[in-house]
Every structure is written in C-alpha cells, then in structure tokens.
C-alpha cells in the first residue's frame, strides 16, 4: 500500500528569522526560497507581511518568484493582518494564509486580555477573512501545549466549519515531551468533529531539546504536516530541524507510514546557505549537516566503516549533499561560465551592475586562491555586494601593524555617507584595533555580543567568514564578512552590522 504524504512546512524565513540578529533582506529570502524550491519543500512560510513594509515586499517577491511550492504568509487573527497577508501572497501560483491566536489561559488572560468566548469568536472571523483570499487557510492555536483540551476541541471544530484546511497544534514554549505530545495530537484528531477534513500539523520548539522528537511523535499519531526550519534555526533554543525530521522519516521508514517529497541531496547546500546568510554557524556535531556528522575518530569505528559502511553509518553522506562540489574556474574564466555556475547554484542577482560587481570580486578572489568552491561563491554574493549603494558605511582601504612586544595598530580609510575619513587606533590585537578604529568614526555606542570566525572551505588559502553580533538600544543585528585576509573579513563584518543598525527597524515577532 502506498504511503501517505507528509507535508514539510518550512518557516526558516519567518520563525527562523526571529533568532537574534538573523533578519533577512528581500534578496536573502529569495535565495533561500529558491533553494527550498529545489529541495521540493511543500510549503514556504516567507514571512509576516504585517510586520513591516520590507517584510510585505519580501513575501510578495517570493510569491512572484516561486512556482513549485506553496507560499505562506503569517497573520494574527485580526482583519488588518490578514488582508495584508492576502495581498502579499496574491501573486503566488499556490498561496496560503496562516492565522493564529493564543488559546492557553495564561495567554488569553495576561496577553490578549480576552475571554475564551472572545478568542473563539475572533478565530472564526480570522479564518473567514482569510478565505476571501485563498482556499488554503491554516489556523494555529498559539501555546496549544498549555491550553485546555476541551477548549482546543471547540476552537478547532469551529474554525474547520469556517473553512480552515490545516490545523496546527504548536508547542510554542517547548514544554512537552514526546509521549505526552503524541497523545495530545491523537486525542485531538479523535475528538474534533470533521478532523478527517483537514491536515493536522505540528510546530515544536526546542527549549528542552525535544522539538524533533515531539514532531516525530506527532507524526506517529496522525499529524501529516511538520513545521520546521533549516538547521533548527529559531528564537531561544530554535525549532524542529528540517533535516533531522526528513532523514528520521526516511531512515526509519519501517516505523512511519508516510514519506516526504524532499530532495535530500539539497539538504547540505541549504544548510550552508542559511548559515552564511544568517551568520549562525552550524555546530560540528549537529546531526546530518554538522561537519562531524559522518566523521569517525575511533579506530574501531574506522575499521568497521572501511570494511562495510553500514556497520556504523545509518545514512550516506553523499545522499544528503556532502560532496566535494568544486567550481573549476580561475582568473582566466569568462563571465558566461561564471553566470552558468551562479544559475546552477540558484543565485539570481538583482541587476547587471550587481553581476559586474560580483564577477569582479570573483576575479579578485581567483588571484588569491587556486581553487574556488561553491561556498566561496555563496560568500561573495552574501558579502553585501548585491546592493552596495545602500551601504552607509564602506571600507575603502586598511593597513595594520602587529609585532612581538609592540601594541598592534590599525589604520582604516572609511566612507560614511559618501564622505571619506581616515581613522587610526591601537588595540590588544589587530582585530581589536580595527574595530576601535571603526567605532571612532561611527560612534555607534554598540555592544559587541559575538565575534566568530569560520573557514568557508578547506586549505590555508580558504576565505575566513566572520560573524559580528552588535546590540544597540535593545536591537540586535548580525554582520557577516568574508575574505582570505581575516582582518579584512572582520572589518567587513563589523561595517555590515553597523549598516544594518543604521538602516533597519525592529519588527513584530509573533510567537508560535
């Protein structure tokens, strides 16, 4: 008998974006959306259109560009949010509105200041408003994990009558454990009238490290949609990791009577792309996509794998995209070959001017290192070159001096709103001196929360990818920079973060 379809609902660009400093630009979201489409992800939650004009435009742009996946916009259960979401997804070949309202006693009383009857009435209205724009309407009961079961059943029964086609049961605060969560899903499906008329979904947070386990327990008990993110990205401890859910379903097909349509060969490329765009590195021992996921240190393990891979490996590294995919281009390569590879990687630049700038960067990099990898190309595009004219601060030139027994010095030529300035500073090291020189010009008053360096590829000539996290007046941003010179990469990352602080505005962050 054929297995049922498990819908994979990706919320990297909405819930994942709520990680501190992980805000994504319109172009960032388009790059991720195209990669998700290549993965054959069923539903892409592209953002929260009512949060800001930028988020509205991002969701609309994704809806216009993506043809093979359903594009979803999130909306609170009020008319203004829903109409904004409806307009954003209007261009989509297949569009969905995802509306939600809190149903737990603590949320209804302390946050919404609404009675249960008022919440029920608002939920029904929200679904009806959403149906004016699309037949594909998802309803979520925020904080379902701490909601009364009888009340949940009432709400779900009524929103199904109103036209909801997907019912999402979220563990908003990551409170549940698998046995309890699975039982809650099974009980709701059994008790709610017309439960067979909708898709049941689960959305689990990872506060206790159980998001994937809870999601799988829900699937075993009847859920047929899992809401998840690439790399488990998300606020606090994150969300259920898409790659772990998908590979668990595939690897333990003996236990699950469903299957996904995900192209698993695109998992590692997606992981690397999201990591580069958000500045959130993947821990080496992360399941499926971590650098050590298929590495063996123990002699016993090495011996077993050499004799027969399946002695210690339950998945094949190459199946999920762990391949040495090199771009064999160099400084003599032409634009057509370079553009062809960009197309293969799903990278679409905003204009011919942007292409010229990225190609120039490629040529500069080819002069510095012999082999160019796909990761290098992603880094070039991520390195703020798609729309450089919007940058308030720019790095023009720099030099530094570091010598044993001497205090390191950095001298930078910077541009602030088109005006060049030269700043010089000393520090405990060249990076510290560089940051102090930048701050003496910008005077941002920001607090440095994180400074992280990762090699993009292997080899001593690899580009270093630097992530800088700054906080100013409660707003947190990540900046990224890449270069074969780690000091240059550090300066780029710091300036990238300052540009985000200068240009950005805080967004609403709904919880699910």
C-alpha positions as CSV (number, residue, x, y, z in Angstrom):
1,X,0.0,0.0,0.0
2,X,1.3,3.5,-0.9
3,X,2.5,5.6,2.0
4,X,0.7,8.9,2.9
5,X,2.3,12.2,2.1
6,X,4.0,14.1,5.0
7,X,3.9,17.8,4.2
8,X,7.1,19.7,5.0
9,X,6.3,23.3,6.0
10,X,9.5,25.4,6.2
11,X,9.4,28.5,8.4
12,X,13.1,29.4,8.2
13,X,12.2,32.8,6.8
14,X,9.6,33.6,9.4
15,X,10.2,31.8,12.7
16,X,13.8,31.2,12.0
17,X,14.3,34.9,11.3
18,X,13.3,35.6,14.9
19,X,16.7,34.4,16.1
20,X,18.6,37.5,17.4
21,X,20.3,39.2,14.5
22,X,19.1,36.8,11.9
23,X,16.9,39.3,10.0
24,X,16.9,38.6,6.2
25,X,16.7,41.0,3.4
26,X,14.4,40.6,0.4
27,X,17.3,39.2,-1.7
28,X,18.3,36.9,1.1
29,X,14.8,35.5,1.3
30,X,14.7,35.0,-2.5
31,X,17.9,33.0,-2.4
32,X,16.7,30.8,0.4
33,X,13.2,30.4,-1.2
34,X,14.8,29.2,-4.5
35,X,16.9,26.7,-2.6
36,X,13.8,25.4,-0.7
37,X,12.0,25.1,-4.0
38,X,14.9,23.0,-5.3
39,X,14.5,20.8,-2.3
40,X,10.9,20.4,-3.2
41,X,9.7,21.7,0.2
42,X,5.9,21.7,0.1
43,X,5.1,25.0,1.9
44,X,7.4,28.0,2.4
45,X,6.3,30.5,5.1
46,X,8.0,33.5,3.7
47,X,7.3,36.0,6.5
48,X,4.9,38.0,8.4
49,X,3.6,40.7,6.0
50,X,2.1,43.0,8.6
51,X,5.4,43.3,10.5
52,X,6.9,45.9,8.2
53,X,6.8,47.2,4.6
54,X,10.0,45.3,4.0
55,X,8.6,42.0,5.1
56,X,5.5,42.6,3.0
57,X,7.7,43.2,-0.1
58,X,9.8,40.1,0.7
59,X,6.8,37.8,0.9
60,X,5.3,39.3,-2.2
61,X,8.7,38.9,-4.1
62,X,8.9,35.2,-3.0
63,X,5.3,34.7,-4.1
64,X,6.1,36.1,-7.5
65,X,9.3,34.0,-8.0
66,X,8.4,30.6,-6.6
67,X,6.2,28.3,-8.7
68,X,6.6,24.8,-7.3
69,X,6.0,25.4,-3.6
70,X,3.0,26.9,-1.7
71,X,3.9,30.4,-0.4
72,X,2.5,31.2,3.0
73,X,2.2,34.5,4.9
74,X,1.6,34.6,8.7
75,X,-1.1,36.8,10.2
76,X,-2.5,37.4,13.6
77,X,-6.3,36.9,14.0
78,X,-7.2,40.4,13.1
79,X,-8.5,41.8,9.9
80,X,-5.7,44.2,9.1
81,X,-3.0,41.5,9.4
82,X,-5.0,39.0,7.3
83,X,-5.7,41.5,4.5
84,X,-2.0,42.4,4.4
85,X,-1.1,38.8,4.2
86,X,-3.7,38.2,1.5
87,X,-2.2,41.0,-0.7
88,X,1.3,39.7,-0.2
89,X,0.5,36.2,-1.4
90,X,-1.8,37.2,-4.2
91,X,0.9,36.7,-6.9
92,X,1.6,33.1,-5.8
93,X,0.7,30.2,-8.0
94,X,-0.3,28.5,-4.8
95,X,-0.8,30.7,-1.7
96,X,-1.7,30.1,1.9
97,X,-2.7,32.4,4.8
98,X,-1.6,31.1,8.2
99,X,-3.6,32.8,11.0
100,X,-3.2,32.3,14.7
101,X,-4.5,33.3,18.2
102,X,-3.5,32.2,21.6
103,X,-5.7,29.7,23.4
104,X,-3.9,29.0,26.7
105,X,-5.4,30.5,29.9
106,X,-2.2,32.5,30.7
107,X,-2.0,33.9,27.2
108,X,-5.7,34.8,26.9
109,X,-5.7,36.5,30.4
110,X,-2.3,38.1,30.5
111,X,-1.5,38.9,26.9
112,X,-4.7,39.1,24.9
113,X,-7.0,40.3,27.8
114,X,-9.7,38.3,26.2
115,X,-12.2,35.8,27.4
116,X,-12.3,32.3,25.9
117,X,-15.5,33.1,24.1
118,X,-14.0,36.2,22.6
119,X,-11.0,34.2,21.4
120,X,-13.3,31.7,19.8
121,X,-15.2,34.4,18.0
122,X,-12.0,36.1,16.7
123,X,-10.6,32.8,15.5
124,X,-13.7,32.1,13.4
125,X,-13.7,35.6,11.9
126,X,-10.0,35.3,11.1
127,X,-10.5,32.1,9.1
128,X,-13.4,33.7,7.2
129,X,-11.4,36.8,6.3
130,X,-8.6,34.6,5.1
131,X,-10.9,32.5,2.9
132,X,-11.7,35.7,1.0
133,X,-8.1,35.4,-0.5
134,X,-7.4,31.7,-0.7
135,X,-8.9,28.3,-0.1
136,X,-5.7,27.2,1.6
137,X,-6.1,28.5,5.2
138,X,-4.1,27.3,8.2
139,X,-5.2,28.0,11.7
140,X,-2.8,27.8,14.7
141,X,-3.7,27.7,18.4
142,X,-0.8,29.5,19.9
143,X,0.5,27.8,23.1
144,X,-1.6,24.8,22.5
145,X,0.7,22.8,24.8
146,X,-0.7,24.7,27.8
147,X,-4.3,25.0,26.5
148,X,-7.3,23.2,27.9
149,X,-8.1,20.2,25.7
150,X,-11.8,20.7,25.7
151,X,-11.4,24.4,24.7
152,X,-9.0,23.4,21.9
153,X,-11.5,20.9,20.6
154,X,-14.2,23.7,20.5
155,X,-11.9,26.1,18.7
156,X,-10.7,23.6,16.1
157,X,-14.3,22.4,15.4
158,X,-15.5,25.9,14.7
159,X,-12.5,27.0,12.6
160,X,-12.9,23.8,10.5
161,X,-16.6,24.8,9.9
162,X,-15.4,28.3,9.0
163,X,-13.1,26.9,6.3
164,X,-9.7,26.1,7.7
165,X,-7.9,23.4,5.8
166,X,-4.9,22.9,8.0
167,X,-5.0,22.8,11.8
168,X,-1.6,23.5,13.5
169,X,-1.0,22.4,17.1
170,X,2.1,24.3,18.3
171,X,4.3,23.6,21.4
172,X,5.1,27.3,21.5
173,X,7.3,27.2,24.6
174,X,9.0,23.8,24.0
175,X,7.4,22.4,27.1
176,X,6.1,19.0,26.1
177,X,7.8,15.5,25.9
178,X,7.2,13.0,23.1
179,X,4.8,10.6,24.8
180,X,2.6,13.4,26.0
181,X,2.7,15.4,22.8
182,X,1.9,12.3,20.7
183,X,-1.1,11.6,22.9
184,X,-2.4,15.1,22.6
185,X,-2.3,15.0,18.8
186,X,-4.0,11.6,18.7
187,X,-6.7,12.8,21.2
188,X,-7.5,16.0,19.3
189,X,-7.8,14.1,16.0
190,X,-10.2,11.6,17.6
191,X,-12.3,14.2,19.4
192,X,-12.7,17.0,16.9
193,X,-15.6,16.5,14.5
194,X,-14.6,16.5,10.8
195,X,-11.0,16.1,11.8
196,X,-10.6,14.0,8.6
197,X,-11.4,17.0,6.5
198,X,-8.2,18.8,7.4
199,X,-4.4,18.3,7.6
200,X,-3.1,18.1,11.1
201,X,0.1,19.9,11.7
202,X,2.7,20.2,14.5
203,X,5.1,23.1,15.3
204,X,7.6,22.3,18.1
205,X,10.2,24.5,19.8
206,X,13.4,23.1,21.2
207,X,13.7,24.6,24.7
208,X,14.2,21.1,26.2
209,X,16.0,19.7,23.1
210,X,12.9,17.7,22.1
211,X,11.5,19.6,19.1
212,X,12.3,16.9,16.6
213,X,11.3,14.0,18.9
214,X,8.0,15.8,19.6
215,X,7.4,16.4,15.9
216,X,8.0,12.7,15.1
217,X,5.7,11.6,18.0
218,X,3.0,13.8,16.4
219,X,3.6,12.2,13.0
220,X,3.2,8.7,14.6
221,X,-0.1,9.8,16.0
222,X,-1.7,11.3,12.9
223,X,-0.1,14.6,12.1
224,X,0.6,15.0,8.4
225,X,2.4,18.3,8.3
226,X,5.6,19.2,10.3
227,X,6.6,22.8,10.6
228,X,10.4,23.1,10.9
229,X,13.4,25.2,9.9
230,X,16.8,24.7,8.2
231,X,19.5,24.0,10.9
232,X,16.7,24.2,13.5
233,X,17.0,28.0,13.3
234,X,14.7,30.0,15.6
235,X,14.4,32.1,18.7
236,X,15.6,30.8,22.1
237,X,16.7,27.2,21.5
238,X,15.2,27.1,18.0
239,X,12.7,25.0,16.1
240,X,12.5,21.4,14.9
241,X,15.3,20.9,12.5
242,X,14.0,20.1,9.0
243,X,17.0,17.9,8.0
244,X,16.6,15.8,11.1
245,X,12.9,15.3,10.7
246,X,13.2,14.4,7.0
247,X,16.1,12.0,7.5
248,X,14.4,10.3,10.5
249,X,11.3,9.7,8.4
250,X,13.4,8.3,5.6
251,X,15.8,6.3,7.6
252,X,13.1,4.7,9.8
253,X,10.6,4.0,7.1
254,X,9.9,0.8,8.9
255,X,8.1,2.8,11.6
256,X,6.5,5.7,9.7
257,X,3.6,5.1,7.3
258,X,4.3,8.3,5.5
259,X,7.0,9.9,3.4
260,X,8.2,13.3,2.3
261,X,8.8,14.6,-1.2
262,X,12.0,16.4,-0.2
263,X,15.1,16.1,-2.4
264,X,17.6,15.1,0.3
265,X,20.6,15.8,-1.9
266,X,19.8,19.5,-1.4
267,X,19.9,19.4,2.4
268,X,23.6,20.3,3.0
269,X,23.6,23.1,0.4
270,X,20.5,24.6,2.1
271,X,22.2,24.3,5.5
272,X,25.3,26.1,4.3
273,X,23.3,28.8,2.5
274,X,21.1,29.6,5.6
275,X,24.2,29.6,7.8
276,X,26.0,32.1,5.6
277,X,23.0,34.4,5.2
278,X,22.1,34.5,8.9
279,X,25.6,34.3,10.4
280,X,24.6,31.4,12.6
281,X,27.3,28.7,12.2
282,X,26.3,25.0,12.3
283,X,27.9,23.2,15.3
284,X,30.3,20.5,14.1
285,X,28.4,17.7,15.9
286,X,25.0,18.7,14.5
287,X,23.1,15.8,13.1
288,X,23.0,15.4,9.3
289,X,24.6,18.7,8.4
290,X,27.4,19.2,11.0
291,X,31.0,18.9,9.8
292,X,31.5,15.8,12.0
293,X,28.2,14.1,11.2
294,X,29.9,11.5,9.1
295,X,33.4,11.6,10.7
296,X,34.9,8.7,12.6
297,X,37.7,9.1,15.1
298,X,37.6,5.8,16.9
299,X,39.8,3.1,15.4
300,X,37.1,0.5,15.9
301,X,34.6,2.7,14.0
302,X,37.1,3.5,11.3
303,X,37.9,-0.2,10.8
304,X,34.2,-1.1,10.6
305,X,33.3,1.6,8.1
306,X,36.2,0.7,5.9
307,X,35.1,-2.9,5.8
308,X,31.4,-2.1,5.4
309,X,29.9,1.4,5.7
310,X,26.7,0.3,7.3
311,X,28.5,-1.0,10.4
312,X,28.5,2.5,11.8
313,X,26.6,4.7,9.4
314,X,22.8,4.7,9.0
315,X,22.8,7.3,6.2
316,X,25.1,8.0,3.3
317,X,26.9,11.4,3.4
318,X,26.6,11.9,-0.4
319,X,22.8,11.3,-0.2
320,X,22.3,14.5,1.8
321,X,24.6,16.6,-0.3
322,X,28.0,16.1,1.3
323,X,30.0,16.1,-1.9
324,X,33.2,17.9,-3.0
325,X,31.4,20.2,-5.4
326,X,34.2,22.4,-6.8
327,X,33.9,25.2,-9.3
328,X,36.8,24.7,-11.5
329,X,37.1,28.3,-12.6
330,X,40.0,30.6,-12.3
331,X,41.3,34.1,-13.2
332,X,41.1,33.2,-16.9
333,X,37.5,32.1,-16.7
334,X,34.8,34.2,-18.5
335,X,31.5,35.7,-17.5
336,X,29.4,33.1,-19.2
337,X,31.0,30.2,-17.3
338,X,30.6,32.2,-14.1
339,X,27.0,33.1,-14.8
340,X,26.3,29.5,-15.6
341,X,27.5,28.3,-12.3
342,X,25.5,31.0,-10.5
343,X,22.4,29.6,-12.2
344,X,23.3,26.1,-11.1
345,X,23.6,27.3,-7.6
346,X,20.2,29.1,-7.8
347,X,21.7,32.6,-7.4
348,X,19.9,35.3,-9.2
349,X,21.4,38.8,-9.0
350,X,19.3,41.9,-9.0
351,X,20.9,43.7,-12.0
352,X,23.7,43.6,-14.5
353,X,25.5,46.1,-12.3
354,X,25.3,43.6,-9.4
355,X,26.7,40.9,-11.7
356,X,29.6,43.1,-12.7
357,X,30.5,43.7,-9.0
358,X,30.2,40.0,-8.0
359,X,32.3,38.9,-11.1
360,X,34.9,41.5,-10.2
361,X,35.1,40.1,-6.7
362,X,35.3,36.6,-8.1
363,X,38.3,37.6,-10.2
364,X,40.0,39.2,-7.2
365,X,39.4,36.0,-5.2
366,X,40.8,33.9,-8.1
367,X,44.0,35.8,-7.8
368,X,44.3,34.9,-4.2
369,X,43.4,31.2,-4.1
370,X,43.9,28.4,-6.6
371,X,40.6,26.6,-6.2
372,X,37.2,28.3,-5.9
373,X,34.4,26.3,-4.2
374,X,30.6,26.7,-4.3
375,X,30.8,28.0,-0.7
376,X,33.1,30.8,-1.9
377,X,30.6,31.9,-4.5
378,X,27.8,32.0,-1.9
379,X,30.0,34.1,0.3
380,X,30.8,36.5,-2.5
381,X,27.1,37.1,-3.1
382,X,26.3,37.3,0.7
383,X,29.1,39.8,1.2
384,X,26.7,42.7,0.7
385,X,27.5,43.1,-3.0
386,X,24.0,42.8,-4.4
387,X,23.0,46.3,-3.4
388,X,26.2,48.1,-2.3
389,X,24.9,51.6,-2.9
390,X,22.6,51.3,0.1
391,X,25.6,50.9,2.4
392,X,26.0,53.9,4.7
393,X,29.5,52.8,5.9
394,X,32.1,51.3,3.5
395,X,35.6,50.1,3.8
396,X,37.9,51.8,1.3
397,X,41.4,50.6,2.4
398,X,43.2,49.5,5.5
399,X,46.6,48.6,6.9
400,X,47.7,47.2,10.3
401,X,50.9,46.6,12.1
402,X,51.4,43.8,14.6
403,X,54.8,42.9,16.1
404,X,56.0,40.9,19.1
405,X,56.4,43.3,22.0
406,X,54.6,46.1,20.2
407,X,51.0,47.3,20.5
408,X,49.0,46.4,17.4
409,X,47.9,49.3,15.2
410,X,45.2,49.6,12.6
411,X,44.7,52.4,10.0
412,X,41.5,52.4,8.0
413,X,40.1,54.6,5.2
414,X,36.3,54.5,5.5
415,X,33.4,56.1,3.8
416,X,30.4,57.4,5.8
417,X,27.5,58.5,3.7
418,X,29.9,59.2,0.8
419,X,32.5,61.1,2.9
420,X,35.9,59.5,3.3
421,X,37.7,59.6,6.6
422,X,40.9,58.1,7.9
423,X,40.9,56.6,11.4
424,X,43.8,55.0,13.3
425,X,43.7,53.1,16.6
426,X,45.6,50.6,18.7
427,X,44.3,47.5,20.4
428,X,45.1,44.2,22.1
429,X,45.3,42.7,18.6
430,X,44.8,43.7,15.0
431,X,41.0,42.9,15.1
432,X,40.5,44.8,18.3
433,X,42.4,47.8,16.8
434,X,40.3,47.6,13.6
435,X,37.0,47.6,15.5
436,X,38.2,50.5,17.7
437,X,39.1,52.5,14.6
438,X,35.7,51.9,13.0
439,X,34.0,52.9,16.2
440,X,36.0,56.1,16.5
441,X,34.4,57.0,13.2
442,X,30.9,55.6,13.6
443,X,30.5,56.4,17.3
444,X,27.6,53.9,17.3
445,X,27.8,53.1,21.1
446,X,27.0,49.4,20.2
447,X,27.9,46.5,22.4
448,X,29.8,43.6,20.8
449,X,28.0,40.4,21.7
450,X,29.7,37.9,19.4
451,X,32.8,37.7,17.3
452,X,33.1,34.4,15.4
453,X,35.5,33.1,12.7
454,X,34.9,30.1,10.5
455,X,36.8,28.8,7.5
456,X,34.4,28.7,4.5
457,X,36.4,25.8,2.8
458,X,39.5,23.7,3.5
459,X,43.1,24.8,3.0
460,X,45.3,27.6,4.3
461,X,44.1,29.8,1.5
462,X,40.5,29.5,2.5
463,X,38.3,32.5,3.0
464,X,37.6,33.3,6.6
465,X,33.9,34.1,7.3
466,X,33.5,36.4,10.2
467,X,30.2,37.0,12.1
468,X,29.8,40.0,14.3
469,X,26.8,40.5,16.6
470,X,26.1,44.0,17.8
471,X,23.4,45.3,20.2
472,X,22.3,48.9,20.4
473,X,19.2,50.2,22.3
474,X,17.9,46.6,22.6
475,X,18.2,45.9,18.8
476,X,20.5,43.0,17.8
477,X,22.0,42.6,14.4
478,X,24.4,40.1,12.8
479,X,27.0,41.3,10.3
480,X,29.0,39.0,8.0
481,X,32.2,39.4,6.0
482,X,34.4,37.0,4.1
483,X,37.9,37.4,2.8
484,X,41.2,35.5,2.6
485,X,42.5,38.2,4.9
486,X,40.8,37.7,8.3
487,X,41.3,41.3,9.3
488,X,39.6,42.5,6.1
489,X,36.8,40.0,6.8
490,X,36.4,41.3,10.3
491,X,36.2,44.9,9.2
492,X,33.6,44.0,6.6
493,X,31.5,42.1,9.2
494,X,31.6,45.0,11.6
495,X,30.6,47.5,9.0
496,X,27.9,45.2,7.7
497,X,26.4,45.1,11.2
498,X,26.6,48.9,11.5
499,X,24.8,49.3,8.2
500,X,22.0,47.1,9.4
501,X,21.7,49.1,12.6
502,X,21.7,52.3,10.5
503,X,19.1,51.1,8.0
504,X,16.9,48.7,10.0
505,X,13.8,49.0,12.1
506,X,12.6,46.5,14.6
507,X,9.8,44.1,13.5
508,X,7.0,42.5,15.3
509,X,7.9,39.0,16.3
510,X,4.8,36.7,16.7
511,X,5.2,33.6,18.7
512,X,4.0,30.2,17.6
